[in-house]
Amino acid sequence: MTTDALPANGDPRRLLSDVHALARRVRHDQRLTWVTLLVLAVVTYLGIWFDVHFMSVHCTADHICRFSRQGVLYYWPPVLLLAYAAIAYSYIRAARARGLGARVMPYAITGAVTTLLFTAAWVAERIYWAGRALPADPRPTPSWVLFVDRLIGPWGMIGIALLVLARLERNLALFAFTVGYLAVVLVPINFGWAGNAGNTRMYWVPGQVISATVLLLGAAGFALARLRRR
């Protein structure tokens, strides 16, 4: 028996480099980024149907419309909680299969907290506007209000939670992707669809389709990168 920490003729620098390389490989093996993005893309696509079919629209004779996106409130909170639970389960299962520990719980907790914050903010906003009469000469909504509305919406909160996951995984690629995703979500996209009685229900669809497609393309990209590493 010997107390030597290194094998005979061992190179400490090479051993340390091997340890760091092994640690990086373990981190890469633990990443299921493509699964996370795929789950979020699927729930975003499904959310479009709920948003359109459960939206309440009331228009005056002057074609001034008020709407209530009840589908967002009914669909997103429970579905996001289930999505984060499924993502956490997939990470834990993959880690146990490799005999490793998973660090996904902070991400799942962050996802749950951001979902609750989104729900509270959404309900508070709807209570504020409930019962208020339409102005005779409605003005365009300020850009900063639209920015905050997008940020506290489910699409923005998905991005905030992804930033936490990128930090936990030390994943610069995911961080860069999430920054791009948030830019797509938060920057107004105008397709020239006026919000009148004929298309108010569909006014939001292009932006939601783009957000879901970005997540789906991200999932495909990370899955392809994972296959190439193997």
C-alpha positions as CSV (number, residue, x, y, z in Angstrom):
1,M,0.0,0.0,0.0
2,T,1.2,3.5,-0.8
3,T,0.1,7.0,0.1
4,D,1.3,8.5,-3.1
5,A,-1.5,10.6,-4.7
6,L,-0.1,10.1,-8.2
7,P,1.0,7.0,-10.1
8,A,4.6,6.4,-10.7
9,N,6.1,8.8,-13.2
10,G,2.8,10.7,-13.2
11,D,2.6,14.3,-14.6
12,P,0.6,16.5,-12.2
13,R,-0.3,18.9,-14.9
14,R,-1.5,16.2,-17.3
15,L,-3.5,14.6,-14.5
16,L,-5.1,17.9,-13.6
17,S,-5.9,18.5,-17.3
18,D,-7.5,15.0,-17.5
19,V,-9.6,15.8,-14.4
20,H,-10.8,19.0,-16.0
21,A,-11.6,17.3,-19.3
22,L,-13.5,14.6,-17.4
23,A,-15.5,17.2,-15.5
24,R,-16.4,19.0,-18.8
25,R,-17.5,15.7,-20.3
26,V,-19.7,14.9,-17.3
27,R,-21.3,18.4,-17.6
28,H,-21.9,17.8,-21.3
29,D,-23.4,14.3,-20.7
30,Q,-25.8,15.8,-18.1
31,R,-27.1,18.4,-20.5
32,L,-30.6,17.7,-22.0
33,T,-30.9,21.1,-23.5
34,W,-32.7,19.8,-26.6
35,V,-35.3,18.1,-24.4
36,T,-36.0,21.3,-22.5
37,L,-36.4,23.3,-25.7
38,L,-38.5,20.7,-27.4
39,V,-40.9,20.5,-24.4
40,L,-41.2,24.3,-24.3
41,A,-41.7,24.5,-28.1
42,V,-44.5,21.9,-28.0
43,V,-46.4,23.6,-25.1
44,T,-46.0,27.0,-26.9
45,Y,-47.5,25.6,-30.1
46,L,-50.4,24.0,-28.2
47,G,-51.0,27.3,-26.4
48,I,-51.8,29.1,-29.6
49,W,-55.0,27.0,-30.0
50,F,-56.1,27.8,-26.5
51,D,-55.4,31.5,-26.9
52,V,-57.4,31.8,-30.1
53,H,-60.4,29.7,-29.1
54,F,-60.8,31.0,-25.5
55,M,-60.3,34.6,-26.3
56,S,-63.3,36.9,-25.5
57,V,-63.7,39.8,-28.0
58,H,-66.3,42.6,-27.7
59,C,-66.3,45.3,-30.4
60,T,-68.3,48.5,-30.5
61,A,-70.0,50.0,-33.6
62,D,-66.9,52.1,-34.1
63,H,-64.8,49.0,-34.4
64,I,-63.1,49.6,-31.1
65,C,-62.5,46.2,-29.6
66,R,-61.8,45.0,-26.1
67,F,-60.5,41.5,-25.6
68,S,-59.7,39.1,-22.8
69,R,-57.2,36.3,-23.4
70,Q,-58.7,33.8,-21.0
71,G,-56.9,31.0,-22.8
72,V,-53.6,32.3,-21.7
73,L,-54.6,32.3,-18.0
74,Y,-56.4,28.9,-18.2
75,Y,-53.7,27.1,-20.2
76,W,-50.2,28.4,-19.3
77,P,-49.9,28.1,-15.5
78,P,-50.8,24.4,-15.1
79,V,-49.1,23.4,-18.4
80,L,-45.9,25.2,-17.6
81,L,-45.7,23.6,-14.1
82,L,-46.2,20.2,-15.8
83,A,-43.6,21.1,-18.4
84,Y,-41.0,22.0,-15.8
85,A,-41.8,18.9,-13.8
86,A,-41.3,16.7,-16.9
87,I,-38.0,18.5,-17.7
88,A,-36.7,17.9,-14.2
89,Y,-37.7,14.3,-14.3
90,S,-35.9,13.7,-17.6
91,Y,-32.7,15.3,-16.2
92,I,-32.9,13.3,-13.0
93,R,-33.5,10.0,-14.9
94,A,-30.6,10.7,-17.3
95,A,-28.3,11.5,-14.4
96,R,-29.2,8.4,-12.4
97,A,-28.7,6.2,-15.5
98,R,-25.1,7.5,-15.5
99,G,-24.6,7.3,-11.7
100,L,-24.4,11.1,-11.5
101,G,-26.2,13.8,-9.6
102,A,-28.6,16.3,-11.4
103,R,-28.5,20.1,-10.8
104,V,-31.8,20.8,-12.5
105,M,-33.9,21.4,-9.4
106,P,-33.0,25.2,-9.2
107,Y,-34.1,25.5,-12.8
108,A,-37.4,23.7,-12.1
109,I,-38.0,25.9,-9.0
110,T,-37.2,29.0,-11.0
111,G,-39.7,27.9,-13.7
112,A,-42.4,27.3,-11.1
113,V,-41.7,30.7,-9.4
114,T,-41.7,32.6,-12.7
115,T,-45.0,30.8,-13.6
116,L,-46.6,32.0,-10.4
117,L,-45.3,35.5,-10.9
118,F,-46.7,35.6,-14.5
119,T,-50.0,34.3,-13.2
120,A,-50.2,36.9,-10.5
121,A,-49.2,39.8,-12.8
122,W,-51.7,38.6,-15.5
123,V,-54.5,38.4,-13.0
124,A,-53.7,41.8,-11.5
125,E,-53.6,43.4,-15.0
126,R,-57.0,41.9,-15.9
127,I,-58.5,43.0,-12.6
128,Y,-57.2,46.5,-13.2
129,W,-58.9,46.7,-16.7
130,A,-62.1,44.9,-15.8
131,G,-65.1,47.1,-15.9
132,R,-63.3,50.1,-17.3
133,A,-65.1,51.9,-20.1
134,L,-63.5,52.3,-23.4
135,P,-62.1,55.8,-24.1
136,A,-63.8,57.8,-26.8
137,D,-60.4,58.3,-28.5
138,P,-58.2,55.4,-27.5
139,R,-54.5,56.1,-27.8
140,P,-51.8,53.6,-28.8
141,T,-50.4,51.6,-26.0
142,P,-46.9,52.9,-24.9
143,S,-44.0,50.8,-26.1
144,W,-42.7,50.3,-22.5
145,V,-46.1,48.9,-21.5
146,L,-45.9,46.4,-24.4
147,F,-42.3,45.5,-23.4
148,V,-43.3,44.7,-19.8
149,D,-46.4,42.8,-21.0
150,R,-44.2,40.6,-23.2
151,L,-41.7,40.1,-20.4
152,I,-44.2,39.0,-17.8
153,G,-46.0,36.8,-20.3
154,P,-45.3,33.1,-20.4
155,W,-43.0,33.5,-23.4
156,G,-40.8,36.0,-21.6
157,M,-40.8,33.9,-18.4
158,I,-39.6,30.9,-20.4
159,G,-36.6,32.9,-21.4
160,I,-35.8,34.0,-17.8
161,A,-35.9,30.4,-16.7
162,L,-33.7,29.4,-19.6
163,L,-31.1,31.9,-18.4
164,V,-31.0,30.1,-15.1
165,L,-30.5,26.8,-16.8
166,A,-27.7,28.2,-18.8
167,R,-26.0,29.4,-15.6
168,L,-26.4,26.0,-13.9
169,E,-25.0,24.1,-16.9
170,R,-22.3,26.7,-17.6
171,N,-23.7,26.5,-21.1
172,L,-22.6,29.5,-23.2
173,A,-24.4,28.2,-26.2
174,L,-27.7,28.1,-24.4
175,F,-27.0,31.5,-22.9
176,A,-26.5,33.0,-26.4
177,F,-29.5,31.2,-27.7
178,T,-31.7,32.5,-24.9
179,V,-30.5,36.1,-25.4
180,G,-31.6,35.7,-29.0
181,Y,-34.9,34.1,-28.1
182,L,-35.7,36.9,-25.6
183,A,-34.9,39.5,-28.3
184,V,-37.4,37.8,-30.6
185,V,-40.0,37.7,-27.9
186,L,-39.5,41.2,-26.5
187,V,-39.0,43.2,-29.8
188,P,-42.4,44.1,-31.3
189,I,-43.2,42.2,-34.5
190,N,-45.7,44.0,-36.7
191,F,-47.3,42.1,-39.6
192,G,-49.7,44.9,-40.4
193,W,-52.6,43.0,-39.0
194,A,-55.0,45.6,-37.6
195,G,-56.8,44.7,-34.4
196,N,-60.4,45.1,-35.6
197,A,-63.4,42.8,-35.2
198,G,-62.3,40.6,-38.0
199,N,-58.9,39.5,-36.9
200,T,-58.4,40.4,-33.2
201,R,-58.3,36.7,-32.3
202,M,-55.5,36.0,-34.8
203,Y,-53.5,39.2,-34.2
204,W,-51.2,37.5,-31.7
205,V,-50.7,34.3,-33.6
206,P,-47.6,35.2,-35.8
207,G,-45.5,36.2,-32.8
208,Q,-46.4,33.1,-30.9
209,V,-45.7,30.9,-33.9
210,I,-42.3,32.6,-34.2
211,S,-41.5,32.1,-30.5
212,A,-42.4,28.4,-30.7
213,T,-40.4,27.9,-33.9
214,V,-37.3,29.5,-32.4
215,L,-37.5,27.0,-29.5
216,L,-38.1,24.1,-31.9
217,L,-35.1,25.1,-34.1
218,G,-33.0,25.5,-30.9
219,A,-34.0,22.0,-29.8
220,A,-33.0,20.6,-33.2
221,G,-29.7,22.5,-33.1
222,F,-28.7,21.3,-29.7
223,A,-29.8,17.7,-30.5
224,L,-27.6,17.7,-33.6
225,A,-24.6,19.1,-31.6
226,R,-25.1,16.4,-29.0
227,L,-25.0,13.7,-31.7
228,R,-21.9,15.1,-33.3
229,R,-20.1,15.1,-29.9
230,R,-20.8,11.4,-29.6
